[in-house]
Amino acid sequence: MRATSLLLVLATAGLAAACGGKPAPEQPAPEPTPAPAPAPAPVDDSAERDRLERERMAREASERGRAVAADLAAMINFEYDQAAVRQTDQATLDKKAAILAANPNVRVQISGHADERGSDEYNLALGNRRAGAAKRYLENKGIDGARLEVVSYGEERPLNAGHDEAAYAQNRRDEFQVTAGGDNLVAPQ
Amino acid sequence: MTRSLARLTCIALLAPFAAGIRPAAAQDTNQVNEGVRVGVEYQPGVQPGLIVLPGTGLDSLRAIVGRDLDYTDRFRVIILRDVASASEGRGGSEGGSVNYGIYRTFGAEFGVELTETAGAVTVRLHDLNAGQVRNQQSFTLPPATDPGYRLEVHRMADEVARWATGTPGIAASRLMLVSGGRVYRVDSDGEALTPLTPAGQTALSPAWSPEGGRFAFTQLGQGRGPVVVQSLGGGAGVPVPGTTTALNITPTFSPDGRLVAYAHSDENGTDIYLANVADRCCAQRLTVGRFADNLSPTFSPDGRRIAFVSTRAGPPQVYVMATDGTDQELLAPFDYGATGSSNAPEWSPDGANVVFHREVAGSPQLFVVDVSGRRVRQLTSAGRNEDPTWGPDGRHITFVSDRSGIRQLWVIDVETGRVRQLKTPGAARLPAWSRRLSRTAVAP
């Protein structure tokens, strides 16, 4: 009877640990919780410690990879009917240039977008010019243009469906999508 | 006694219609301007009254013809709603002569009579002042269930307009439009909306071939796409030479239907090319924009010039060049730093004008520039008005306006300023108006 109760308690504890769930990807990784030691007898746990260390390193690498991927995907925005890279977006593009230099197999598609004002057809050309502006900026930072593909959606894919300046400002943008070499991104030195 | 009572009732019923139908003469407003009507000889700017005479049967036919003639904006169309007036006007005898006097009292100068005879419809145009038949013709119509029926009725109405004014109407034409990523066609009166491209794709910028049997459009895929030429009769589309890479937009046919001009967008910018779709070859570059964009080409009707949009001076404006790319110059004058962006030009069928839209205080408005004098005239002012396309008569323009709350199609008559809605079920944009459609060229 007592043995059964203890087993039940242990099993419940184990289930609770197993069901704790993965941390959300945006959250900082929690410290690895040491497994409860149910057996009082001393055991050699070096294999377990190695495994945990490997997991921690992998997790940190993927955290870093995610941060790098986020930097690579960060959008830039534009003034109304303008395709010039704004000064405030230069740091964003500089980060991308460093990442692309550190990850020579990565290819990126740059898509230009416009807000809903202005002519529907002209906005396709404007989006194209916006994507081209980011590409030229990165080329000037030494990135091979063959790795950067330029496309345009004009006003056909708004990010924000609103009809005010806040929505328009969000919709005037370049998006950056990794099309090849995006696994195991290395952070620039 | 009974008769004069019926007549009085009829006139009382008619009066509000007659007054309300008078189109506005001022631009893009609802202002009523009573013009002076001088008689039955058609003069531009003068709208003779026209009555579609009542009769037995053919009600839907009368309704379509009456509406078509109204939409020409060349008549003041009077609709008789009182059946009593039928017997009144006919003097009581079936098939007898028309009582011209009574229709003249309604202010009409023309009477259109439709009668059914042995599987055909006979149309008579009465000159009410002269008291005689001016023209008549028998039309064989397909059954009303036939897909070609409505277009045949529109042709009949266009012929009546030609008898009365010397210029055929524009009812036997169609428009293409974009709604929810699909290209549709629709009759000139807003009926018979039919999809031409499949759901689940993004099609943009439809353009008619001059004979009306084909259309070109942009098939927008993942940020790029070809210009495709497709038959209106169905079948697979064929990419225009030079458009299978990058993004290709704003196609237009040459007047002989053999060439398609379009804009090719890639990392070097957007430039206009001309390809031979008849021989399927030879995309030729017409503009070298470097970091300026060139797009939205439109041919002059003689096929010798192309108007287009360029950002060479900063904001987009309307320019013109020879079809080999030489002789490029500004078409629509603008004040640098003051005039708003100008886009979407289309050359009128008579060659005299180019319509386009230009930003005024943040909203696009329709403008026309006359090609010889380079004078620019504003046509609209209410709401946002953009992407104009000429009707076959060179005086009507369909455009996109948000004046109803959503972007839909509207038609303006440049001569009278009258604006009407081309009703479509949902939002609509990027309209393209065909020329008059012949029987041979067009599938029903």
Contacts between the chains, C-beta under 8 A, distances in Angstrom:
chain1	res1	chain2	res2	distance
A	81	B	315	6.8
A	81	B	341	6.7
A	109	B	223	7.5
A	111	B	223	4.9
A	117	B	362	7.6
A	118	B	341	6.7
A	118	B	343	7.6
A	119	B	316	7.6
A	119	B	341	7.5
A	119	B	343	3.7
A	119	B	344	5.5
A	119	B	357	7.0
A	119	B	364	7.2
A	119	B	386	6.5
A	119	B	387	7.2
A	120	B	204	7.3
A	120	B	387	7.0
A	120	B	429	6.3
A	120	B	430	6.3
A	121	B	204	7.3
A	121	B	205	5.9
A	121	B	249	5.8
A	121	B	250	5.1
A	121	B	295	6.6
A	121	B	296	6.1
A	121	B	343	7.2
A	121	B	344	6.7
A	121	B	387	8.0
A	121	B	430	7.5
A	122	B	293	7.7
A	122	B	295	6.8
A	122	B	296	7.5
A	122	B	309	6.7
A	122	B	316	5.7
A	122	B	341	7.5
A	122	B	343	4.9
A	122	B	344	7.8
A	124	B	204	7.8
A	124	B	220	8.0
A	124	B	247	6.5
A	124	B	249	5.1
A	124	B	265	6.5
A	125	B	249	7.1
A	125	B	263	6.9
A	125	B	265	5.7
A	125	B	270	4.1
A	125	B	293	4.3
A	125	B	295	5.2
A	125	B	311	8.0
A	126	B	293	7.5
A	128	B	247	6.2
A	128	B	265	4.1
A	128	B	266	7.4
A	128	B	269	7.6
A	128	B	270	6.0
A	128	B	293	7.8
A	129	B	269	6.8
A	129	B	270	7.5
A	129	B	291	7.5
A	129	B	293	6.4
A	131	B	267	7.7
A	132	B	267	4.8
A	132	B	268	7.7
A	132	B	269	7.0
A	135	B	267	5.8
A	145	B	267	7.5
A	150	B	266	6.7
A	150	B	267	4.4
A	151	B	222	6.5
A	151	B	223	2.6
A	151	B	224	5.2
A	151	B	247	6.7
A	152	B	223	5.6
A	152	B	224	7.7
A	152	B	247	5.6
A	152	B	265	6.2
A	153	B	220	7.6
A	153	B	223	5.4
A	156	B	202	6.2
A	156	B	204	7.9
A	156	B	220	6.6
